[in-house]
Amino acid sequence: MAPVREVVLPDIGDFKDVEVIEVLVKPGDDVETETPLITLESDKATMEVPSPYAGTVQSIQVKVGDRISEGTVILTLAERSAGGASAAPVPDTATRATIATTSAAEPPAPTPALPAALAEQRPPPLPSAEVVRGSRAHASPSVRRFARELGVDLGLVSGSGPKGRILKDDVTAFTRKALSGPVISAPAGKGLVSAVPPIDFSRFGQTELRPLSKVKRIAAEHLHRSWSTIPHVTQFDEADITELEAFRQAKRKEAAQEDIKLTLLAFLLKATVVALKRHPEVNSSLTSDGEGLVLKRYFHIGIAVNTDLGLFVPVIRDVDQKGLYQVAAEVQALSARARAGKIEPRELQGGCFTVSSLGGVGGTGFTPIINPPEVAILGVSRAAMRPVHDGQGFAPRLILPLCLSYDHRVIDGVAAAGFTRLLAEVLSDIRHILL
Amino acid sequence: MSAVEKTEVAVIGAGPGGYACAFRAADLGKKTVLIERYPDLGGVCLNVGCIPSKALLHVARLIDEIRAFKQHGIDLGTPRIETEPLRSWTEGVVRRLTGGLKTLARQRRVTVLHGTATFRSPHELHVTGAPGDQPQGEHLVSFEHAVIAAGSQATSIPGLPEDPRILDSTAALRLASIPKRLLVIGGGVIGLEMACLYDALGSEITVVELTDRLLAGCDPDIVKPLERRLRERYAGVHLATRVLAVEAHMSDTHISDKDSGELSARLEGQAGPVTQGFDAVLCAVGRRPNGHRLGAELAGVSVNEAGYIPIDAQMRTNVPHIFAIGDIARPPLLAHKAAHEGRVAAEVIAGHKSGFEGRVVPSVAYTDPEIAWVGLTETEAVAQGVRYGKGVFPWAANGRSLSYNRSEGLTKLLFDESDHRLLGMAACGPNAGDLIAEGTLAIEMGCDARDIALTIHPHPTLSETVGQAAEVFEGTVTDLYLPRR
């Protein structure tokens, strides 16, 4: 007889009461170790919890919408012992976190095939016409049709009728709540669907349907929420980085000996700290009631990293306390982990400000979208050599375009211009970093 | 090429799914063309399926009741059956319904084209009228949306010769003659319904079924009273038996064995092969979807090996403006499922946010006794490891059933063990098919055992057994004595 094991939620970092947004297995399913069992969503990341054992799922103790913490029993599994010996649990049961924070800047990249774990879980075709969506929701056919018309997933609606039955009013109330602003909590792609009517594009030519990855769908919701709820303004400026670049080139070899790639981004992060110290409102968050500002005395800065899975914003901690080389080394390590899909949820948390650089691709400027609860984001385009008049004649100078998108509820135009100007000055003469 | 018909919606097939779809589409303001290859609307269901068979099965029940009440003081003599008036009465029932459909189509300004449709391209259908058919000729129908509702056809088994005495269900319903000895191949719904009909009309019936169960989709405890009755009345009910071959002996052939009839069938069961003689053979071994008969590839619509056209929740095929519904899309092959799917397709085409809302589709075998089931069966529950509880109420304790002179029926309800919600229902007995609607509604509404037990059912009716089965599960039943659990 196979031993029956309880699978509990492992340590997932300092998360508590994390919402289950997807249950990926059902009783009777055979799973291997590392097969994703459920998907959790915190404010920033989705995490798939992989199975620590191989075996057959017996019963599932959680459902979509439950909030669970470390130690919660997820399901029971009849373990399949390999060759008689019971398989040892895989030591690393850490959840694999994926994204997802926001920044507008995502260079177009060909979408590669998604790894199976992240690919859309398509329900298997059913022999009879059983509805999969919210299939156990306690609601009558008329309410189910009403929910379909409004694009509401009944799995997300709590019922107020006898024994939790979902009534028509519950669906209406859910819709009203979802429409009334930032309290919206439906995962991307669920809840309210977009108002764009479906169009049969095949009337115009050949088409192909490609499902969006989970990462992209969640990023889409964060981006949309930020874009539609925060009054964005973008301030543009330019920094003369001729000297900075000369210094960087001079130090590159030395850094390379320590396996450090000394990039412009490391300098940008250090310079940003100087500007944040002088403009504390840029290093803040609006309180949820909108009546106060939380000013931060720490300097954790996120960097937008484009990966095959979608966009990630890993956070470099305490940039103010670290040297240029250390910052450069951490940028390098976190980007690599993000690209490998191995970033941990805690590494995506706690950012004060985000830097998104498209310098590697090109362009002269863009308007990044703020990554809430932050209040500003710096976009950086490609530096270019340009003739600059120094009062006597034109001299070739390396000019870096800066684009600061800011939350106008928190930051005034004058302050934003001042912040950007200061940043440009610091970059022009990096000795400011020492001050 | 004659006429070119331009339309918003073209529906292929005027069966219960197709006409429901066409009518709904027209009601939603779409210009609709309904294409049907037979002269009458209604498809298999109305013309050669559900409706004529139910008319004749009513007659069968009447005959059986007349016979049964002989021993209770009502002797109407031996029924003398004349097939001609019976057939024309049945045809009258069918005509009334198909004529009604014609009127409904006209009132909605749905254009009905008679002919066989095949795809020419993703936006064109070619319709060929039957030769000698009205002056319809050939049509090219160009459409914005098409709905494939072309249904299914009876399948056969290898080893059956071409012979007028070898019938499919359509031929059997024509009542060309009443054979003395009838072999029914297939112990599913259609085979058993036809067996019941010809048994009542006086044929000696032998049923052969390849699997080890009659009505394979239903739980054995529900089928048992039917099986017992069939075994009492029929010459043979052979399970796990294969028909190896049927040989037709023409009347001028020399027949050596005086026991062999005009058709001899070689059957192979567990006891080894035997040869038996019959006067007619009915083949009812299932139906096959017509997916490969439409030139679907010219429209880019994918059809799977079995002939089904895969669809999504909105009934769309892989080509987004072409839909498929009913038998041709997916099992179960039932008219009431097709009609729901047809209306969903029409609504989606009209831009509504529609979908198939039904969680369960009920099934009924109009045998005597009737068998009906919906939702989860106990067999499935065990196989899937579902934790369930059940309530069974025997009709021997139901006054209405006894007043019908019948006591073998039962009603069974399956409940989720944790929240007591109804998962499935099955019933056996006269009019079980009408009772199943309550279970279907209860599942759709998410009723639990107490909801059903506390709902007042009228007395004396068969429907009481539904409430009482829930009471059995709840432990509150007073019409039975159940030892304490």
Interface residues (C-beta under 8 A of the other chain):
Chain A: P27 G28 Q58 P125 P127 S128 A129 E130 V131 V132 R133 S135 H138 A139 S140 P141 R144 R145 R148 E149 L150 G151 K163 R165 P197 P198 D200 S202 R203
Chain B: P122 E144 P310 A313 V319 P320 H321 R330 P331 P332 K337 H340 E341 G351 H352 K353 S354 G355 F356 E357 G358 R359 V360 V361 Q384 G385 D419 R421 E444 M445 G446 D448
